[in-house]
Amino acid sequence: MDGKKVLVADDEPFAQNLIKMLYGALKVECVVVSNGKEALETYQKSPNFAHVLMDIHMPVMDGYDSTKQIRAHEKAKGLPKCKILGLSGDGDPKTKTACLNAGMDDLLVKPIKKEQLSQYL
């Protein structure tokens, strides 16, 4: 999977390090940001990601709002939709529905495994 790059938005340093390690094992470059605003800005500058892994609960801007704004940016610029995967410790069906309604493609529940990430590459 060399050459692929993903955007990860998560405010927890432990989670960031774990996710970097998992993507590293898959030989995927990982760009990590700490909130939804940074994710939006990073995506707007360079939308060439295999997917975005978006924590839903972050400071400054949450994953729901960031996803909505990324989708609006894609539409305004005529870009293809990038796969956005919500990330949460909450596996409640209502959480998944909220993710899908915000424009995410799926919800991954922490703790995540390398195999879960690899299926979206």
N, C-alpha and C positions, 0 to 999 in steps of 0.2 A: 504494500500500500504506500510505498515510497512516493513522495511528491504531493500527497494529500495534506490539506491543512484544515483545521477546525477552529471555530471560535467558541470559547468556554466563558460563560459569565457565572461566577459564583463568588460570594463575599466571604466564604470561610477558607482561611489558609490551609487547613487540613484537607478539606475537600479539593481545593485547587491542586495541591501536591499529589493527592491520590489520583485525580483525573489525569494529570500530566504523566504520571507513571503508567497508567493504563494505556493512554494513547502512545506513549513512548514504546511500549511493548508491541504496539501495532505498527510502529514506524510511521506515525502520523505527526506532523507538526501541530503544535497546540498553542494558540494565542489566547492568553488568559486575561480577563478583565474582572473587576470587582463589583460592578453594578450594571444595571440595565442601560443607564445613560452612556457609559463607556462602551457597552456592547453595540448600541445603536451607532455611536460615532465611529467605532472601528469598522462596522459593517458598511457604513456609508462611504468610507474612504476606500475600502477594498472588499467588494462583495464576493470574492472568489474563494468561498469556503465549501468544503464537502457537506458540512452541516454546522448548525449552531446548537450548543448544549446550554440551555438557559434555565438557571435556577429561578424559581418563581417568586421567592421571598428574598429580596435584596434591598439595601438602603438606596437612597437617591431616586431610583426608578426600578420598580419591580419587573419581573419577567413578563408579566401580562402586557403592561404598557409598552415595554421595549419591543415585544413581538408585534404588537399592533402598529407601532411606528416603523418597524422594519418592513412590514407588509405594505404600508402606505408608500414608503420610499421605493420599494420594488415596483409597485404599480405606477408611480409617478415617472420613474426612469425607464419603464418598459423592460425591467430585468426579470429573468426567470425566478420563480420562487425557490429559495433555498430551504432545505429541510431544517425545521426548528424543532428541537426536542426539549420539552419541559423537563425539569429536574426538581424533585421534591422528596422529602422524607415521608410524605403523606400519600398513601396509595388509594385514598377514598375515590370512588367513582365520580363524585361531584368535582373533585380536583381535576381529574382527567377531562371532564366535560368543560370546565372553565378554561383549561389549556387549549382545547380544540376550538372553543368559541373565540379565544384571543388570536387564533391563527396558527397555533402550534400544530405539528403533525403527529405528535405522540407525547406520552409522559413516561419518563423513566423514574423509578422509585429507588431512592438511596437505601442501602448501599448498592452501587452499580457494579457490574462485572464487565470485564474486557469483551466477552462474547456479545453482550448487549450493544456495546458501542460499535463493534465490528460489523454488525448486521446493517448499520446505516451508512457504511462507507462505500 
